[in-house]
Amino acid sequence: MTFRKKIRGAIGAVVVLLIFMAAGCGKKNSGEVYEETIASLTDEELFALVETDTKYPLLLVTDMYYEDGNGNQVAMWCDIYYPVGDEVKKLGQVESFGTAYPISFGEGGIYTAGGHGMARYVVNEKAGELELAESIQEAFDERGVATYTREDREGMEQITEEEYLTLWEEYGKGQVVRFAYGATGS
């Protein structure tokens, strides 16, 4: 048996384990939705199943990850997959800016961040699309005076520093996405 066949067999076993784990924990019994997609990942790709406020968990996939210093494999960017109709569809990609800001998630969606801003993405299940729910930015003029903006589906508005910091706290409350490789689980 070749090494590649052993790896594929191990991936299959882990997928089955993940299905049972997804079935046994939480409100969503749907790990099997992603079985074929996970099995088709390359040897370099890691994945995570995360629960937000959608009917099914989201499948996040990345091949560019780093260890966060606590033994977790996290990422600054990933592709997001979700069931649309009878198939699992790649809805898009999200990206954070800097290793200090790994992708995180919570009931409100998927969060990305950088040194001067944060964005929250949600899945529009009816349209089968990934959408930017809101983003906040901090900018400085030539004198070093900060201004704060918030953008959502309805447009952009200037906000106060307090409003900016309150929205920024949402990112801090999210759980960092921990990616795993199917064959090793690490």
N, C-alpha and C positions, 0 to 999 in steps of 0.2 A: 504494500500500500504506500503510495507516495505521500510526501509531506502535505501537499496541497489537498489530497483527499482526506487526510486526517483532520486538517484545519476545517474543511467544509463540513465534515461529520460533527466536529466539535461545535461549529457555529449552529448547525441544526439542533443539537442538543440544548444549547443555550437559548435558542429561540423558543423551543418548547417550554423550557423552564420559565422564560420571561412571560409567556402566555399564561402559564399557571399562576405566576406571581401577580400579573395584571388582573387576572380573574378573581384573585383572592383578596385584593386590597383596593379599597376605594369604591367610588360610585360607578366606575366604568369597566365593563367586562369586554375589552376590545383588543387585547394584545394580538389576537390572531389576524386582525385587519392588516397588520404590517408584516406578517410572516414572510411573504414573497419578497417584499422590498428589502427587509433586513437580510434575508438569505442572499440577495443579489449584490450586497455591498462588497466593495473591493477589500483586499487585505489591509489597506491603509486607512480605511474609513472607520470611525467610531460613531456610535449613536446613543441617543437617550430618548426615552418616552417620558413626556412631562404632561401633567394635568393642569389645564387652565379652566376657563368656564365653557369649554366646548363639549359637545356630546362625547367625542372620543379624545384620547390623549393625542398630543402632537408628537410626531417623530422628527427629531432633530438629528442631522447627520453632518459630520465634519471630517476633514482629513488634515486639518491644521489645528493642533491642540498643544497644550503645554501643561505641566504640572504646577499646581498652585502653591506648592510648598507644604501642603497638608496631605499629600498623597492622592489628590483628586486630579483627574484629567479634565480640564476646562478649555473653553475656546473663546476666541474673539469674534468668530463668524461661523455660521452654519446655514445649511439648507433646511427648509421646513416643509414637511410632507403631511398631507391630511387626506382622508377618504372623500372623494367627490364622485357622487354617483356610484358606479360599480368598480371604480379604480382608485388607487392611491396616487395622488397628484403632487408634484413638487410645486408648492405655492409661491416660493421665493426664497430669498436669502436675507439674513440680518447680520449686522456687523457692529461690534463695539470698537472703540478706538483706544487701545492700550491694554497691556496685560493686567493692569490694576482694575480693569472693568470687564470681567468675564460676563458672558450672556447669562441672564437669570430669568426666572419665571415666577408667576404667581397667579392667583385667580383672575387678575386683570389682564394677563397676557404674557408676552415675551418682552423682556427689557434689555436694551442696549445702552451703553453710556460711553462717555469720554470725559476729559478733564473739564469741559465747559458745557456739558449738556447731557440729556437723557432722552431716549425714545421708547415708546411702548407700542407694540404691535399686537393686533388681534386677528383672528381668523373670522372672516365673514362666511359662515357656513352655507347660507343661501346662495351666495355668488361663487363660492369655492375659491376665495381669494384671500391673500394676506394683505392686511391694511395697516397703515400707520394710524394709530388711534390718536396719538399726540406726541409732540416733542417739545422740549424746552431748551433754550440756549442762553448762554451768558456771553456778552460781547463787551469789549472795552474800546472807548474812543481814544483819540491821541493824547488826552490828559489822564488816561487811566480810570475814567469813570465808567462803571459797569451799567449796562442795560440788560434787561431780561425780557425774553419773548416766549410765548407759547403758541404753537401751531397745532391745529387739529383739522378735522374734515370741513369745518366751517370757515377757516381762515386763520390769520395770524393776529395776535394782540400783544401789546406790551403788558407785562405783569410786574408786580413788586418783587423785591428780593425775598420777602417772606413767602410769597406764593411760589416762587422758584424753589426755595429750600423745602417747602412742604411737598411739592411734586417730586423733588429729588429723593426724598425719604422713601417714596414708593420703590425705587430701584434698590435701596438699602434693605428694604423689608423682604424683597424677593429671595427665592432660593437659587443659588448658583447651580447652573446645569452641569451635572457630572456625567461626562461621556464615558462609555465603556466599549471595549472591543469584544465582539461576540464570542470569539474563541477563548479568550482568557478571562473576560469579565473585569479586566483592569484597565 
